[in-house]
Amino acid sequence: MALRIAARSALRLKNAAPARAFSTAPVSSDLDRSQSVENYESVLDRFAQIRACAVLRTPTSEACPKAMQAAIDGGFKIVEFTLTTPDCLQHLSDFRTKYDGNVMVGCGTILTIEDAENAMDAGSEFIITPVMLPDVIEWCRD
């Protein structure tokens, strides 16, 4: 639900401004976190088409890759690692490298802009917030 609301809010804001690539980086950042409009639309289209996402929350780092591998082996094509999982971003990065293009890998429990930046830097293709966070939504839009 938060993704749908955030996506609609971002689309409204996008439609109000001139067309441009989405940038997920602050102006002062040396990292390029920009995403094209096509990439943004592709993520939304995959969610609309597949409509199921494995959300992983494990109490230990060791359980994380095993549990996510089981979800992928079971057929999930969209997966989300939550920041509440120890070493989440390392596992996300490992799975993104392993399944790039075959499984869409994202990060959830994003609570701050810093969380979003770290998730994108680890290779996240999408982020999920548990509640409506206007500053994170604006960061994604800008």
C-alpha positions in Angstrom: 0.0 0.0 0.0 2.8 2.4 0.9 4.4 1.8 -2.5 1.2 2.5 -4.4 0.6 5.8 -2.5 4.3 6.8 -2.9 4.1 6.0 -6.6 1.0 8.0 -7.1 2.4 10.9 -5.2 5.6 10.8 -7.2 3.6 10.6 -10.4 1.6 13.6 -9.5 4.7 15.6 -8.6 6.4 14.4 -11.8 3.5 15.5 -14.0 3.6 18.9 -12.4 7.2 19.5 -13.3 9.0 19.4 -16.7 9.9 15.9 -17.8 13.4 14.9 -16.6 15.2 11.8 -15.3 14.5 10.9 -11.7 17.6 11.4 -9.5 17.8 9.7 -6.2 21.0 11.5 -5.2 21.4 14.8 -3.3 23.1 17.4 -5.4 26.3 17.2 -3.4 26.7 13.4 -3.8 29.6 12.0 -5.8 27.5 8.9 -6.6 25.1 8.7 -9.5 21.8 7.3 -8.2 19.7 8.6 -11.1 17.0 6.5 -12.6 15.4 7.1 -15.9 11.7 7.6 -16.3 11.7 4.3 -18.3 13.4 2.5 -15.4 10.9 3.9 -12.9 8.0 2.8 -15.2 9.6 -0.6 -15.6 9.6 -1.2 -11.9 6.0 -0.2 -11.5 5.0 -2.4 -14.5 6.8 -5.4 -13.1 4.9 -5.0 -9.8 1.6 -4.7 -11.7 2.4 -7.7 -13.8 3.8 -10.1 -11.2 1.8 -8.8 -8.2 3.7 -10.8 -5.6 6.8 -9.9 -3.7 8.7 -12.1 -1.2 9.5 -9.9 1.8 12.3 -11.2 3.9 12.9 -10.5 7.6 15.2 -12.8 9.4 16.6 -12.5 13.0 20.1 -13.5 11.9 22.4 -12.7 9.0 23.1 -16.4 8.5 19.4 -17.2 7.9 18.9 -14.4 5.3 20.5 -15.8 2.1 19.1 -19.3 2.7 15.5 -17.9 3.2 15.7 -15.6 0.2 17.1 -18.4 -2.0 14.2 -20.6 -1.0 11.8 -17.8 -2.0 13.5 -17.4 -5.4 13.6 -21.2 -5.9 9.9 -21.2 -5.1 9.2 -18.9 -8.0 9.3 -15.3 -6.7 10.5 -12.8 -9.3 10.4 -9.8 -7.0 12.1 -9.9 -3.6 12.5 -7.4 -0.8 15.2 -7.4 1.9 14.1 -5.5 5.0 16.6 -3.2 6.8 15.6 -5.0 10.1 17.6 -8.0 8.9 21.3 -8.0 10.0 23.6 -7.3 7.1 20.6 -6.6 4.9 22.5 -4.4 2.4 25.3 -6.9 1.8 22.8 -9.6 1.2 20.8 -7.4 -1.1 24.0 -6.5 -3.1 24.9 -10.2 -3.4 21.5 -11.2 -4.7 21.3 -8.3 -7.1 24.6 -9.4 -8.6 23.6 -13.0 -8.7 20.1 -12.4 -10.2 20.4 -9.1 -12.1 17.7 -9.0 -14.7 16.0 -12.2 -13.6 14.8 -11.2 -10.2 13.9 -7.7 -9.2 15.6 -7.0 -5.9 14.6 -4.2 -3.5 14.8 -2.9 0.0 12.2 -2.3 2.6 11.7 -0.6 6.0 13.2 2.5 4.6 12.7 5.2 7.2 15.1 8.0 6.2 16.8 9.5 3.2 20.0 8.0 4.4 18.4 4.5 4.4 17.2 5.1 0.8 20.7 6.2 -0.3 22.3 3.2 1.3 19.8 0.9 -0.3 20.3 2.4 -3.7 24.1 2.2 -3.3 23.8 -1.5 -2.5 21.9 -2.0 -5.8 18.3 -1.9 -4.7 15.9 -1.5 -7.7 13.1 -0.2 -5.5 12.5 0.9 -2.0 9.6 0.4 0.3 8.6 2.6 3.3 6.3 1.2 6.0 4.6 4.6 6.3 4.1 7.7 4.2 7.4 9.7 4.5 7.2 12.9 2.4 10.9 13.7 2.7 11.8 10.2 1.3 9.2 10.5 -1.4 10.6 13.9 -2.4 14.1 12.5 -2.4 13.0 9.8 -4.8 11.4 12.3 -7.0 14.3 14.7 -7.1 
